Amino acid sequence: MFTSIRPHRDDVALAVSGLLGGVLLWLLGLHTQGGRPFSAPWITLVPLTVMAAMELLRRSAPRTALLVGTLALIADQFTRGSLATILMFTDIMYAAVLYGTPAAARRIPVATLLITVASTIGFLAWFRTPEALLIGVVTGLISFIPAITGVSVRNHRTAAEAARLAARQTARLAEMDRTQAVIAERARMARELHDMVANHLSAVAIHSTAALSIDDPETSRRALEVIRENSVEGLAEMRRLIGLLREGGEDGAPAAAPTLASLDAMVEQANGNGASSGLVCVLEDTRAEAAVPLPTPVELAAYRIVQESLTNALKHAAPGPVTVRLDLAGEVLTVEVTSAFGSRPGPTAPGSGAGLVGMRERVALLGGTFGAGAEADGDGTKIWRVRAELPATEGTMRT
């Protein structure tokens, strides 16, 4: 079965224009030479027609076109000759280098150079006249120069294709970076929203349930006070987050991130929220007063870990102490929150597990270690412990 190869339209245009130009020169009686073995005018049209036919194959079968075109050029030397045949051969030589295999692109220029040099030396030794050098010049013009031109164009096309490929790869990498940045930003926003809102909404849910289930005016009043306090603070936190997302508040200045200096107020609020559940929150900060200030990301991560741990204690911990410990040893900040593990009477709030995931992500982003789970205390009491070790200096943080 034979597969038909449809010539490119540019190749058809070259073949038709070359053939018509050669016929026109033939009709005008313009030839390149005379006194040849085959001097009948019509014979000149044979190599001309063959060369025009090879123009149709210059792109699809460049090796065949060059081989047959070379034979046609040699045959043309035994006729009266046509300038159109020679010009079409130069184009076929150029196309053989441009569209041929890489091996052909390397070998053809070398071969044409050797042929040019050999023909120049040979004809000069044969005729022994300076005019013989013109034969070498003509040979180089119709073979070596088109081959070198094809090499140059091919190299430029290869370089352009490599540049386009590099540009596409760069665009894909940029798109991947953009996607990863969007995913990371969404995860960061999710952590911030959860850590800021979950604490206050959990307190609201627990105390509203208590107010509805216990028919005691004083209990309902205290529950409503806690609900109002957490609602106001939750709204303030939401405004701060919205200000961060808008790159600053109304005055254009970015809102300050919470720090460990405000842990006392957080623990005091946790005591108020957890009083009805029998929780007593205590802060034990053993860091030296003259310690080097912590990086802002570390301060924020430690603050959020304590905040989320107190929220989980409010939702799940059994009545008893909730202890928050901070310690700074060398270049490691240790944050630990322990609470009684077990069931408790009264209203509770459901958990989704997103808090633990967010804490683990925060620690991992800074290059620290994180652990959370139930374990036995020194006196055999079962407790729930959250422990995070964070780098305390910029040099040890993961970037």
C-alpha positions as a LaTeX table, in Angstrom:
\begin{tabular}{lrrr}
\hline
Residue & $x$ (\AA) & $y$ (\AA) & $z$ (\AA) \\
\hline
Met1 & 0.00 & 0.00 & 0.00 \\
Phe2 & 1.40 & 3.37 & $-0.99$ \\
Thr3 & 0.82 & 6.51 & 1.09 \\
Ser4 & 0.20 & 9.61 & $-0.95$ \\
Ile5 & 2.31 & 12.62 & 0.02 \\
Arg6 & 0.61 & 15.88 & $-0.77$ \\
Pro7 & 3.14 & 18.60 & $-1.64$ \\
His8 & 3.15 & 21.79 & 0.37 \\
Arg9 & 1.52 & 24.71 & $-1.40$ \\
Asp10 & 4.76 & 26.71 & $-1.24$ \\
Asp11 & 6.58 & 23.83 & $-2.94$ \\
Val12 & 3.94 & 23.75 & $-5.68$ \\
Ala13 & 4.35 & 27.49 & $-6.20$ \\
Leu14 & 8.14 & 27.12 & $-6.49$ \\
Ala15 & 7.84 & 24.22 & $-8.94$ \\
Val16 & 5.31 & 25.99 & $-11.17$ \\
Ser17 & 7.16 & 29.31 & $-11.13$ \\
Gly18 & 10.50 & 27.58 & $-11.86$ \\
Leu19 & 9.05 & 25.55 & $-14.71$ \\
Leu20 & 7.28 & 28.54 & $-16.26$ \\
Gly21 & 10.40 & 30.69 & $-15.91$ \\
Gly22 & 12.53 & 28.00 & $-17.57$ \\
Val23 & 10.05 & 27.64 & $-20.42$ \\
Leu24 & 10.04 & 31.40 & $-20.90$ \\
Leu25 & 13.85 & 31.46 & $-21.09$ \\
Trp26 & 13.71 & 28.54 & $-23.54$ \\
Leu27 & 11.21 & 30.36 & $-25.76$ \\
Leu28 & 13.44 & 33.43 & $-25.73$ \\
Gly29 & 16.40 & 31.27 & $-26.67$ \\
Leu30 & 18.40 & 32.16 & $-23.56$ \\
His31 & 20.74 & 29.35 & $-22.56$ \\
Thr32 & 23.74 & 29.11 & $-20.26$ \\
Gln33 & 26.08 & 27.31 & $-22.66$ \\
Gly34 & 26.52 & 26.04 & $-26.19$ \\
Gly35 & 28.36 & 23.44 & $-28.19$ \\
Arg36 & 27.16 & 20.52 & $-26.01$ \\
Pro37 & 26.66 & 16.89 & $-27.15$ \\
Phe38 & 22.88 & 17.28 & $-26.96$ \\
Ser39 & 22.38 & 20.65 & $-28.61$ \\
Ala40 & 18.75 & 20.22 & $-29.67$ \\
Pro41 & 16.78 & 22.98 & $-27.95$ \\
Trp42 & 13.95 & 20.75 & $-26.68$ \\
Ile43 & 16.34 & 18.48 & $-24.72$ \\
Thr44 & 16.97 & 21.39 & $-22.33$ \\
Leu45 & 13.37 & 21.02 & $-21.15$ \\
Val46 & 13.96 & 17.47 & $-19.84$ \\
Pro47 & 16.27 & 18.32 & $-16.89$ \\
Leu48 & 14.20 & 21.47 & $-16.36$ \\
Thr49 & 11.01 & 19.44 & $-15.95$ \\
Val50 & 12.70 & 16.88 & $-13.69$ \\
Met51 & 14.10 & 19.64 & $-11.48$ \\
Ala52 & 10.68 & 21.28 & $-11.23$ \\
Ala53 & 9.17 & 17.94 & $-10.22$ \\
Met54 & 11.78 & 17.60 & $-7.45$ \\
Glu55 & 10.70 & 20.98 & $-6.10$ \\
Leu56 & 7.45 & 19.26 & $-5.13$ \\
Leu57 & 9.44 & 16.87 & $-2.89$ \\
Arg58 & 11.81 & 19.42 & $-1.34$ \\
Arg59 & 9.96 & 19.38 & 1.99 \\
Ser60 & 8.44 & 15.87 & 2.16 \\
Ala61 & 11.38 & 13.89 & 0.71 \\
Pro62 & 14.45 & 16.19 & 0.70 \\
Arg63 & 17.00 & 13.37 & 0.27 \\
Thr64 & 15.27 & 12.02 & $-2.85$ \\
Ala65 & 14.82 & 15.51 & $-4.24$ \\
Leu66 & 18.53 & 16.28 & $-3.78$ \\
Leu67 & 19.69 & 13.00 & $-5.34$ \\
Val68 & 17.47 & 13.26 & $-8.41$ \\
Gly69 & 18.07 & 17.02 & $-8.67$ \\
Thr70 & 21.85 & 16.45 & $-8.71$ \\
Leu71 & 21.47 & 13.95 & $-11.56$ \\
Ala72 & 19.24 & 16.43 & $-13.42$ \\
Leu73 & 21.84 & 19.19 & $-12.95$ \\
Ile74 & 24.57 & 16.92 & $-14.32$ \\
Ala75 & 22.37 & 16.04 & $-17.29$ \\
Asp76 & 21.72 & 19.73 & $-17.86$ \\
Gln77 & 25.45 & 20.24 & $-18.42$ \\
Phe78 & 25.25 & 18.06 & $-21.55$ \\
Thr79 & 22.51 & 20.26 & $-23.02$ \\
Arg80 & 22.41 & 23.91 & $-23.92$ \\
Gly81 & 21.51 & 24.55 & $-20.26$ \\
Ser82 & 18.90 & 26.64 & $-18.47$ \\
Leu83 & 19.39 & 29.20 & $-15.73$ \\
Ala84 & 16.07 & 28.15 & $-14.18$ \\
Thr85 & 17.34 & 24.58 & $-13.70$ \\
Ile86 & 20.40 & 25.84 & $-11.83$ \\
Leu87 & 18.35 & 28.19 & $-9.61$ \\
Met88 & 15.89 & 25.43 & $-8.70$ \\
Phe89 & 18.83 & 23.15 & $-7.81$ \\
Thr90 & 20.14 & 25.75 & $-5.34$ \\
Asp91 & 16.71 & 25.80 & $-3.68$ \\
Ile92 & 16.65 & 21.99 & $-3.48$ \\
Met93 & 20.13 & 22.02 & $-1.90$ \\
Tyr94 & 18.95 & 24.61 & 0.64 \\
Ala95 & 15.79 & 22.58 & 1.42 \\
Ala96 & 17.79 & 19.35 & 1.84 \\
Val97 & 19.71 & 20.95 & 4.71 \\
Leu98 & 16.74 & 22.79 & 6.19 \\
Tyr99 & 14.17 & 19.97 & 6.13 \\
Gly100 & 16.45 & 16.94 & 6.12 \\
Thr101 & 17.65 & 14.87 & 9.04 \\
Pro102 & 20.18 & 16.30 & 11.53 \\
Ala103 & 22.83 & 14.00 & 10.06 \\
Ala104 & 22.13 & 15.33 & 6.56 \\
Ala105 & 22.31 & 18.90 & 7.86 \\
Arg106 & 25.80 & 18.16 & 9.18 \\
Arg107 & 27.14 & 16.21 & 6.21 \\
Ile108 & 25.82 & 18.11 & 3.19 \\
Pro109 & 27.71 & 21.39 & 3.87 \\
Val110 & 30.95 & 19.45 & 4.40 \\
Ala111 & 30.39 & 17.44 & 1.21 \\
Thr112 & 29.62 & 20.54 & $-0.87$ \\
Leu113 & 32.71 & 22.29 & 0.50 \\
Leu114 & 34.90 & 19.34 & $-0.47$ \\
Ile115 & 33.30 & 19.22 & $-3.92$ \\
Thr116 & 33.88 & 22.94 & $-4.41$ \\
Val117 & 37.53 & 22.73 & $-3.38$ \\
Ala118 & 38.13 & 19.57 & $-5.46$ \\
Ser119 & 36.48 & 21.01 & $-8.58$ \\
Thr120 & 38.46 & 24.23 & $-8.27$ \\
Ile121 & 41.79 & 22.43 & $-7.95$ \\
Gly122 & 40.88 & 19.88 & $-10.62$ \\
Phe123 & 39.80 & 22.35 & $-13.29$ \\
Leu124 & 42.71 & 24.65 & $-12.49$ \\
Ala125 & 45.14 & 21.76 & $-12.97$ \\
Trp126 & 43.35 & 20.68 & $-16.17$ \\
Phe127 & 42.97 & 24.01 & $-17.94$ \\
Arg128 & 45.98 & 25.72 & $-16.29$ \\
Thr129 & 44.38 & 29.14 & $-16.69$ \\
Pro130 & 43.15 & 31.57 & $-14.01$ \\
Glu131 & 39.70 & 31.50 & $-15.60$ \\
Ala132 & 39.32 & 27.93 & $-14.34$ \\
Leu133 & 38.86 & 29.38 & $-10.88$ \\
Leu134 & 35.46 & 30.66 & $-12.01$ \\
Ile135 & 34.26 & 27.06 & $-12.28$ \\
Gly136 & 35.02 & 26.54 & $-8.58$ \\
Val137 & 33.28 & 29.80 & $-7.73$ \\
Val138 & 30.16 & 28.79 & $-9.64$ \\
Thr139 & 30.22 & 25.33 & $-8.01$ \\
Gly140 & 30.37 & 26.95 & $-4.58$ \\
Leu141 & 27.56 & 29.36 & $-5.43$ \\
Ile142 & 25.14 & 26.62 & $-6.47$ \\
Ser143 & 26.05 & 24.04 & $-3.80$ \\
Phe144 & 28.05 & 25.23 & $-0.78$ \\
Ile145 & 26.41 & 28.65 & $-0.31$ \\
Pro146 & 22.81 & 27.26 & $-0.35$ \\
Ala147 & 23.89 & 24.50 & 2.08 \\
Ile148 & 25.45 & 26.99 & 4.50 \\
Thr149 & 22.35 & 29.18 & 4.25 \\
Gly150 & 20.19 & 26.17 & 5.12 \\
Val151 & 22.36 & 25.45 & 8.16 \\
Ser152 & 22.02 & 29.04 & 9.37 \\
Val153 & 18.25 & 29.10 & 8.96 \\
Arg154 & 17.91 & 25.67 & 10.58 \\
Asn155 & 19.97 & 26.78 & 13.60 \\
His156 & 17.85 & 29.90 & 13.98 \\
Arg157 & 14.66 & 27.84 & 13.82 \\
Thr158 & 16.00 & 25.38 & 16.38 \\
Ala159 & 16.96 & 28.23 & 18.70 \\
Ala160 & 13.54 & 29.84 & 18.24 \\
Glu161 & 11.78 & 26.56 & 19.00 \\
Ala162 & 13.92 & 26.07 & 22.09 \\
Ala163 & 13.05 & 29.59 & 23.22 \\
Arg164 & 9.33 & 28.93 & 22.65 \\
Leu165 & 9.59 & 25.67 & 24.61 \\
Ala166 & 11.39 & 27.43 & 27.44 \\
Ala167 & 8.72 & 30.16 & 27.45 \\
Arg168 & 5.95 & 27.56 & 27.63 \\
Gln169 & 7.74 & 25.77 & 30.47 \\
Thr170 & 8.22 & 29.05 & 32.29 \\
Ala171 & 4.53 & 29.84 & 31.83 \\
Arg172 & 3.57 & 26.42 & 33.18 \\
Leu173 & 5.88 & 26.84 & 36.16 \\
Ala174 & 4.46 & 30.30 & 36.81 \\
Glu175 & 0.94 & 28.90 & 36.66 \\
Met176 & 1.91 & 26.11 & 39.05 \\
Asp177 & 3.48 & 28.65 & 41.42 \\
Arg178 & 0.38 & 30.80 & 41.22 \\
Thr179 & $-1.86$ & 27.81 & 41.94 \\
Gln180 & 0.30 & 26.75 & 44.88 \\
Ala181 & 0.29 & 30.31 & 46.21 \\
Val182 & $-3.52$ & 30.45 & 45.97 \\
Ile183 & $-3.83$ & 27.08 & 47.74 \\
Ala184 & $-1.41$ & 28.17 & 50.47 \\
Glu185 & $-3.24$ & 31.47 & 50.93 \\
Arg186 & $-6.60$ & 29.69 & 51.14 \\
Ala187 & $-5.19$ & 27.32 & 53.75 \\
Arg188 & $-3.79$ & 30.26 & 55.72 \\
Met189 & $-7.13$ & 32.07 & 55.58 \\
Ala190 & $-8.93$ & 28.90 & 56.67 \\
Arg191 & $-6.61$ & 28.55 & 59.67 \\
Glu192 & $-7.06$ & 32.18 & 60.65 \\
Leu193 & $-10.83$ & 32.04 & 60.31 \\
His194 & $-11.08$ & 28.83 & 62.29 \\
Asp195 & $-8.74$ & 29.93 & 65.08 \\
Met196 & $-10.34$ & 33.35 & 65.49 \\
Val197 & $-13.99$ & 32.38 & 65.22 \\
Ala198 & $-14.10$ & 28.85 & 66.68 \\
Asn199 & $-13.11$ & 29.98 & 70.19 \\
His200 & $-15.83$ & 32.60 & 70.45 \\
Leu201 & $-18.55$ & 30.58 & 68.71 \\
Ser202 & $-17.83$ & 27.54 & 70.89 \\
Ala203 & $-18.33$ & 29.64 & 74.00 \\
Val204 & $-21.51$ & 31.08 & 72.52 \\
Ala205 & $-22.85$ & 27.61 & 71.66 \\
Ile206 & $-22.08$ & 26.13 & 75.09 \\
His207 & $-23.48$ & 29.00 & 77.13 \\
Ser208 & $-26.57$ & 29.43 & 74.97 \\
Thr209 & $-27.28$ & 25.71 & 75.45 \\
Ala210 & $-26.81$ & 26.13 & 79.19 \\
Ala211 & $-29.12$ & 29.14 & 79.26 \\
Leu212 & $-31.82$ & 27.20 & 77.41 \\
Ser213 & $-31.51$ & 24.02 & 79.47 \\
Ile214 & $-31.18$ & 25.48 & 82.99 \\
Asp215 & $-34.19$ & 27.38 & 84.28 \\
Asp216 & $-32.27$ & 29.77 & 86.52 \\
Pro217 & $-32.33$ & 33.54 & 85.95 \\
Glu218 & $-28.85$ & 34.09 & 87.39 \\
Thr219 & $-27.35$ & 31.30 & 85.29 \\
Ser220 & $-29.08$ & 32.65 & 82.19 \\
Arg221 & $-27.79$ & 36.15 & 82.94 \\
Arg222 & $-24.18$ & 34.97 & 83.31 \\
Ala223 & $-24.53$ & 32.93 & 80.11 \\
Leu224 & $-25.85$ & 35.93 & 78.21 \\
Glu225 & $-22.95$ & 38.06 & 79.48 \\
Val226 & $-20.46$ & 35.48 & 78.20 \\
Ile227 & $-22.35$ & 35.22 & 74.91 \\
Arg228 & $-22.30$ & 38.99 & 74.45 \\
Glu229 & $-18.60$ & 39.26 & 75.34 \\
Asn230 & $-17.59$ & 36.52 & 72.89 \\
Ser231 & $-19.84$ & 37.91 & 70.18 \\
Val232 & $-18.26$ & 41.36 & 70.44 \\
Glu233 & $-14.73$ & 39.96 & 70.49 \\
Gly234 & $-15.54$ & 37.62 & 67.59 \\
Leu235 & $-16.75$ & 40.57 & 65.53 \\
Ala236 & $-13.57$ & 42.49 & 66.38 \\
Glu237 & $-11.46$ & 39.54 & 65.26 \\
Met238 & $-13.43$ & 39.32 & 62.02 \\
Arg239 & $-12.87$ & 43.02 & 61.37 \\
Arg240 & $-9.14$ & 42.54 & 61.95 \\
Leu241 & $-9.02$ & 39.66 & 59.48 \\
Ile242 & $-10.99$ & 41.62 & 56.89 \\
Gly243 & $-8.56$ & 44.49 & 57.38 \\
Leu244 & $-5.64$ & 42.14 & 56.70 \\
Leu245 & $-7.30$ & 40.83 & 53.56 \\
Arg246 & $-7.80$ & 44.39 & 52.37 \\
Glu247 & $-4.12$ & 45.19 & 53.11 \\
Gly248 & $-4.88$ & 47.43 & 56.04 \\
Gly249 & $-7.81$ & 49.10 & 57.67 \\
Glu250 & $-9.51$ & 52.35 & 56.81 \\
Asp251 & $-6.40$ & 54.36 & 57.69 \\
Gly252 & $-4.27$ & 52.24 & 55.39 \\
Ala253 & $-2.17$ & 50.74 & 58.20 \\
Pro254 & $-2.15$ & 46.94 & 58.53 \\
Ala255 & $-3.72$ & 45.53 & 61.67 \\
Ala256 & $-1.30$ & 44.16 & 64.28 \\
Ala257 & $-1.13$ & 40.40 & 64.72 \\
Pro258 & $-1.76$ & 39.05 & 68.24 \\
Thr259 & 1.29 & 38.22 & 70.35 \\
Leu260 & 2.10 & 36.15 & 73.41 \\
Ala261 & 1.90 & 39.32 & 75.52 \\
Ser262 & $-1.90$ & 39.07 & 75.36 \\
Leu263 & $-2.04$ & 35.49 & 76.66 \\
Asp264 & $-3.02$ & 36.71 & 80.14 \\
Ala265 & $-6.19$ & 38.26 & 78.72 \\
Met266 & $-6.89$ & 35.09 & 76.72 \\
Val267 & $-6.51$ & 32.85 & 79.79 \\
Glu268 & $-8.71$ & 35.18 & 81.83 \\
Gln269 & $-11.40$ & 35.04 & 79.16 \\
Ala270 & $-11.08$ & 31.24 & 79.00 \\
Asn271 & $-11.68$ & 31.10 & 82.75 \\
Gly272 & $-14.87$ & 33.08 & 82.28 \\
Asn273 & $-16.03$ & 30.90 & 79.39 \\
Gly274 & $-15.21$ & 27.64 & 81.15 \\
Ala275 & $-16.36$ & 28.46 & 84.67 \\
Ser276 & $-19.74$ & 26.77 & 84.18 \\
Ser277 & $-17.97$ & 23.64 & 82.90 \\
Gly278 & $-15.63$ & 23.36 & 85.88 \\
Leu279 & $-12.51$ & 24.43 & 83.99 \\
Val280 & $-9.74$ & 26.43 & 85.67 \\
Cys281 & $-7.15$ & 27.86 & 83.27 \\
Val282 & $-3.63$ & 28.67 & 84.46 \\
Leu283 & $-0.72$ & 30.27 & 82.57 \\
Glu284 & 2.85 & 29.23 & 83.44 \\
Asp285 & 5.34 & 31.34 & 81.49 \\
Thr286 & 8.92 & 30.41 & 82.44 \\
Arg287 & 10.61 & 32.48 & 79.74 \\
Ala288 & 13.26 & 34.93 & 80.92 \\
Glu289 & 12.16 & 38.57 & 80.93 \\
Ala290 & 15.28 & 39.63 & 79.00 \\
Ala291 & 14.77 & 37.01 & 76.30 \\
Val292 & 15.29 & 37.99 & 72.69 \\
Pro293 & 11.99 & 38.96 & 71.01 \\
Leu294 & 10.46 & 36.15 & 68.98 \\
Pro295 & 9.86 & 36.47 & 65.21 \\
Thr296 & 6.35 & 37.62 & 64.36 \\
Pro297 & 5.33 & 34.33 & 62.62 \\
Val298 & 6.43 & 32.36 & 65.70 \\
Glu299 & 4.51 & 34.66 & 68.05 \\
Leu300 & 1.36 & 34.32 & 65.94 \\
Ala301 & 1.68 & 30.54 & 65.65 \\
Ala302 & 2.21 & 30.11 & 69.40 \\
Tyr303 & $-0.73$ & 32.40 & 70.16 \\
Arg304 & $-3.05$ & 30.50 & 67.82 \\
Ile305 & $-1.94$ & 27.12 & 69.20 \\
Val306 & $-2.82$ & 28.25 & 72.74 \\
Gln307 & $-6.09$ & 29.76 & 71.53 \\
Glu308 & $-7.16$ & 26.60 & 69.69 \\
Ser309 & $-6.09$ & 24.37 & 72.60 \\
Leu310 & $-8.21$ & 26.40 & 75.03 \\
Thr311 & $-11.12$ & 26.21 & 72.59 \\
Asn312 & $-10.81$ & 22.42 & 72.41 \\
Ala313 & $-10.62$ & 22.24 & 76.21 \\
Leu314 & $-13.80$ & 24.34 & 76.46 \\
Lys315 & $-15.57$ & 21.97 & 74.03 \\
His316 & $-14.29$ & 18.59 & 75.22 \\
Ala317 & $-12.24$ & 18.66 & 78.46 \\
Ala318 & $-13.48$ & 17.15 & 81.71 \\
Pro319 & $-13.76$ & 19.47 & 84.76 \\
Gly320 & $-10.34$ & 20.29 & 86.15 \\
Pro321 & $-7.27$ & 22.42 & 85.52 \\
Val322 & $-6.22$ & 23.57 & 82.06 \\
Thr323 & $-2.54$ & 24.53 & 82.15 \\
Val324 & $-0.77$ & 26.61 & 79.53 \\
Arg325 & 3.04 & 26.41 & 79.71 \\
Leu326 & 5.57 & 28.47 & 77.77 \\
Asp327 & 9.29 & 27.83 & 77.90 \\
Leu328 & 12.23 & 29.18 & 75.91 \\
Ala329 & 15.39 & 27.07 & 75.92 \\
Gly330 & 18.13 & 28.03 & 73.50 \\
Glu331 & 16.57 & 28.50 & 70.09 \\
Val332 & 13.39 & 26.51 & 70.76 \\
Leu333 & 10.09 & 27.87 & 72.08 \\
Thr334 & 7.97 & 25.16 & 73.72 \\
Val335 & 4.20 & 25.61 & 73.93 \\
Glu336 & 2.26 & 23.04 & 75.96 \\
Val337 & $-1.42$ & 22.92 & 76.96 \\
Thr338 & $-2.78$ & 20.14 & 79.17 \\
Ser339 & $-6.33$ & 19.45 & 80.29 \\
Ala340 & $-8.25$ & 16.67 & 82.00 \\
Phe341 & $-9.28$ & 13.91 & 79.61 \\
Gly342 & $-12.74$ & 12.41 & 79.89 \\
Ser343 & $-16.43$ & 13.15 & 79.63 \\
Arg344 & $-18.14$ & 15.90 & 81.54 \\
Pro345 & $-21.74$ & 16.75 & 82.39 \\
Gly346 & $-23.48$ & 19.68 & 80.81 \\
Pro347 & $-23.50$ & 21.10 & 77.30 \\
Thr348 & $-20.61$ & 20.51 & 74.90 \\
Ala349 & $-19.81$ & 21.63 & 71.36 \\
Pro350 & $-19.06$ & 19.26 & 68.49 \\
Gly351 & $-15.57$ & 19.22 & 66.98 \\
Ser352 & $-14.47$ & 18.78 & 63.36 \\
Gly353 & $-10.76$ & 18.08 & 63.81 \\
Ala354 & $-9.87$ & 21.18 & 61.79 \\
Gly355 & $-8.22$ & 22.75 & 64.83 \\
Leu356 & $-5.59$ & 20.03 & 65.17 \\
Val357 & $-4.97$ & 20.11 & 61.43 \\
Gly358 & $-4.48$ & 23.89 & 61.52 \\
Met359 & $-2.06$ & 23.70 & 64.48 \\
Arg360 & $-0.03$ & 20.97 & 62.80 \\
Glu361 & 0.14 & 23.03 & 59.58 \\
Arg362 & 1.29 & 26.13 & 61.43 \\
Val363 & 4.11 & 24.26 & 63.14 \\
Ala364 & 5.15 & 22.47 & 59.95 \\
Leu365 & 5.37 & 25.77 & 58.04 \\
Leu366 & 7.89 & 27.03 & 60.60 \\
Gly367 & 9.89 & 23.81 & 60.67 \\
Gly368 & 8.91 & 22.82 & 64.22 \\
Thr369 & 7.46 & 19.67 & 65.79 \\
Phe370 & 3.91 & 19.08 & 66.98 \\
Gly371 & 2.12 & 16.39 & 68.96 \\
Ala372 & $-1.35$ & 16.00 & 70.49 \\
Gly373 & $-3.08$ & 13.13 & 72.21 \\
Ala374 & $-4.24$ & 11.50 & 75.42 \\
Glu375 & $-1.64$ & 10.21 & 77.89 \\
Ala376 & $-1.20$ & 9.40 & 81.55 \\
Asp377 & 0.11 & 12.09 & 83.88 \\
Gly378 & 2.68 & 11.47 & 86.59 \\
Asp379 & 0.01 & 10.57 & 89.18 \\
Gly380 & $-1.82$ & 8.25 & 86.78 \\
Thr381 & $-4.48$ & 10.79 & 85.80 \\
Lys382 & $-5.38$ & 10.72 & 82.14 \\
Ile383 & $-4.82$ & 14.07 & 80.43 \\
Trp384 & $-4.94$ & 15.53 & 76.95 \\
Arg385 & $-1.65$ & 17.17 & 76.00 \\
Val386 & $-0.89$ & 19.51 & 73.10 \\
Arg387 & 2.82 & 20.21 & 72.66 \\
Ala388 & 4.58 & 22.27 & 69.99 \\
Glu389 & 8.25 & 23.15 & 69.63 \\
Leu390 & 8.89 & 26.20 & 67.47 \\
Pro391 & 12.14 & 27.81 & 66.26 \\
Ala392 & 12.78 & 30.94 & 68.28 \\
Thr393 & 15.09 & 32.75 & 65.86 \\
Glu394 & 14.91 & 33.82 & 62.22 \\
Gly395 & 17.92 & 31.65 & 61.32 \\
Thr396 & 16.27 & 28.42 & 62.43 \\
Met397 & 12.89 & 29.12 & 60.83 \\
Arg398 & 11.97 & 27.31 & 57.63 \\
Thr399 & 11.66 & 29.71 & 54.70 \\
\hline
\end{tabular}
